[in-house]
Amino acid sequence: MLHSPGGGRSSLSLDLAEPFKSVLADSVIFRLVRRKMLDASWFDQHDGACLLTETGRRNVAEQFSVRLEELYQERTFREWVYREALAVERHVLGVAEYEAFRRRV
């Protein structure tokens, strides 16, 4: 496991997300950039930070949902995330050793 419990954050969800960051989040970002889908109305600069607007969040969430349904080795990425959660559960219960998802290219 990568993250230890801390105030105000859920370490389990961070651990589940880690193996999928490049496969899901990064690929969605690069896809949006390559296809020139980004729009200035998606962003708002506030106190030196660039944040997504409601429109931006909606569009990114839509693209993320599309990515979750794409197949990799005959399973959707949504299924892979679910299987990862089961693997963590089995590890915590002492049923099986945990082996993180790895995308093989």
C-alpha positions as a Markdown table, in Angstrom:
| # | Residue | x | y | z |
|---|---|---|---|---|
| 1 | Met | 0.0 | 0.0 | 0.0 |
| 2 | Leu | 1.2 | 3.5 | -0.9 |
| 3 | His | -0.6 | 5.9 | 1.4 |
| 4 | Ser | -1.1 | 6.0 | 5.1 |
| 5 | Pro | -4.2 | 7.4 | 6.7 |
| 6 | Gly | -4.2 | 11.1 | 7.2 |
| 7 | Gly | -6.5 | 13.8 | 8.3 |
| 8 | Gly | -9.2 | 14.6 | 5.8 |
| 9 | Arg | -8.2 | 12.2 | 3.1 |
| 10 | Ser | -9.1 | 8.6 | 2.2 |
| 11 | Ser | -5.9 | 6.6 | 1.8 |
| 12 | Leu | -7.7 | 3.5 | 0.4 |
| 13 | Ser | -9.1 | 5.5 | -2.5 |
| 14 | Leu | -5.7 | 7.0 | -3.3 |
| 15 | Asp | -4.2 | 3.5 | -3.3 |
| 16 | Leu | -6.9 | 2.2 | -5.6 |
| 17 | Ala | -6.4 | 5.2 | -8.0 |
| 18 | Glu | -2.6 | 5.0 | -8.2 |
| 19 | Pro | -2.2 | 2.1 | -10.7 |
| 20 | Phe | -4.8 | 3.7 | -13.0 |
| 21 | Lys | -3.6 | 7.3 | -13.1 |
| 22 | Ser | -1.6 | 7.1 | -16.3 |
| 23 | Val | -4.0 | 4.7 | -18.0 |
| 24 | Leu | -7.1 | 6.7 | -17.2 |
| 25 | Ala | -6.5 | 10.3 | -16.1 |
| 26 | Asp | -3.4 | 11.1 | -18.1 |
| 27 | Ser | -4.8 | 9.5 | -21.2 |
| 28 | Val | -8.0 | 11.6 | -20.9 |
| 29 | Ile | -6.0 | 14.8 | -20.6 |
| 30 | Phe | -3.8 | 14.0 | -23.6 |
| 31 | Arg | -6.8 | 12.9 | -25.7 |
| 32 | Leu | -8.5 | 16.3 | -24.9 |
| 33 | Val | -5.4 | 18.2 | -25.9 |
| 34 | Arg | -4.7 | 16.2 | -29.1 |
| 35 | Arg | -8.2 | 16.5 | -30.3 |
| 36 | Lys | -8.3 | 20.2 | -29.5 |
| 37 | Met | -11.4 | 19.7 | -27.3 |
| 38 | Leu | -10.3 | 22.1 | -24.5 |
| 39 | Asp | -12.0 | 25.5 | -24.3 |
| 40 | Ala | -11.1 | 28.5 | -22.3 |
| 41 | Ser | -14.6 | 28.4 | -20.7 |
| 42 | Trp | -13.6 | 25.2 | -19.0 |
| 43 | Phe | -11.1 | 27.0 | -16.7 |
| 44 | Asp | -11.2 | 29.7 | -14.1 |
| 45 | Gln | -8.1 | 31.3 | -12.5 |
| 46 | His | -8.6 | 32.0 | -8.9 |
| 47 | Asp | -5.9 | 33.0 | -6.4 |
| 48 | Gly | -3.0 | 31.9 | -8.6 |
| 49 | Ala | -4.6 | 28.5 | -9.3 |
| 50 | Cys | -6.3 | 27.3 | -12.5 |
| 51 | Leu | -9.4 | 25.4 | -11.7 |
| 52 | Leu | -12.0 | 23.6 | -13.8 |
| 53 | Thr | -15.4 | 25.3 | -14.1 |
| 54 | Glu | -18.6 | 23.4 | -13.9 |
| 55 | Thr | -18.7 | 23.1 | -17.7 |
| 56 | Gly | -15.1 | 21.9 | -17.7 |
| 57 | Arg | -15.8 | 19.3 | -14.9 |
| 58 | Arg | -18.8 | 18.0 | -16.8 |
| 59 | Asn | -16.8 | 17.6 | -20.1 |
| 60 | Val | -13.9 | 16.0 | -18.4 |
| 61 | Ala | -16.2 | 13.6 | -16.5 |
| 62 | Glu | -17.9 | 12.7 | -19.7 |
| 63 | Gln | -14.6 | 11.8 | -21.4 |
| 64 | Phe | -13.5 | 9.9 | -18.3 |
| 65 | Ser | -16.7 | 7.8 | -18.4 |
| 66 | Val | -16.0 | 7.1 | -22.1 |
| 67 | Arg | -12.5 | 6.0 | -21.2 |
| 68 | Leu | -13.7 | 3.7 | -18.4 |
| 69 | Glu | -15.8 | 1.8 | -20.9 |
| 70 | Glu | -12.9 | 1.2 | -23.3 |
| 71 | Leu | -11.6 | -2.4 | -23.4 |
| 72 | Tyr | -8.1 | -3.6 | -22.4 |
| 73 | Gln | -7.4 | -7.3 | -22.5 |
| 74 | Glu | -11.1 | -8.1 | -23.0 |
| 75 | Arg | -12.3 | -6.1 | -20.0 |
| 76 | Thr | -13.4 | -2.5 | -19.6 |
| 77 | Phe | -11.2 | -0.3 | -17.4 |
| 78 | Arg | -14.3 | 0.0 | -15.1 |
| 79 | Glu | -14.0 | -3.8 | -14.6 |
| 80 | Trp | -10.2 | -3.5 | -14.0 |
| 81 | Val | -10.8 | -0.9 | -11.2 |
| 82 | Tyr | -13.4 | -3.2 | -9.6 |
| 83 | Arg | -11.0 | -6.1 | -9.8 |
| 84 | Glu | -8.3 | -4.0 | -8.2 |
| 85 | Ala | -10.6 | -3.2 | -5.3 |
| 86 | Leu | -11.3 | -6.9 | -4.8 |
| 87 | Ala | -7.5 | -7.6 | -4.8 |
| 88 | Val | -7.0 | -5.0 | -2.1 |
| 89 | Glu | -9.9 | -6.5 | -0.1 |
| 90 | Arg | -8.4 | -10.0 | -0.4 |
| 91 | His | -5.0 | -8.7 | 0.7 |
| 92 | Val | -6.5 | -6.9 | 3.8 |
| 93 | Leu | -8.4 | -10.1 | 4.7 |
| 94 | Gly | -5.2 | -12.1 | 4.4 |
| 95 | Val | -6.7 | -14.3 | 1.6 |
| 96 | Ala | -4.2 | -13.4 | -1.1 |
| 97 | Glu | -1.1 | -11.4 | -1.8 |
| 98 | Tyr | -1.7 | -8.0 | -3.4 |
| 99 | Glu | -0.4 | -7.5 | -6.9 |
| 100 | Ala | -1.2 | -4.1 | -8.4 |
| 101 | Phe | -2.7 | -3.6 | -11.9 |
| 102 | Arg | -0.1 | -3.1 | -14.5 |
| 103 | Arg | -0.8 | -2.2 | -18.1 |
| 104 | Arg | 1.4 | -4.1 | -20.4 |
| 105 | Val | 2.2 | -2.3 | -23.7 |
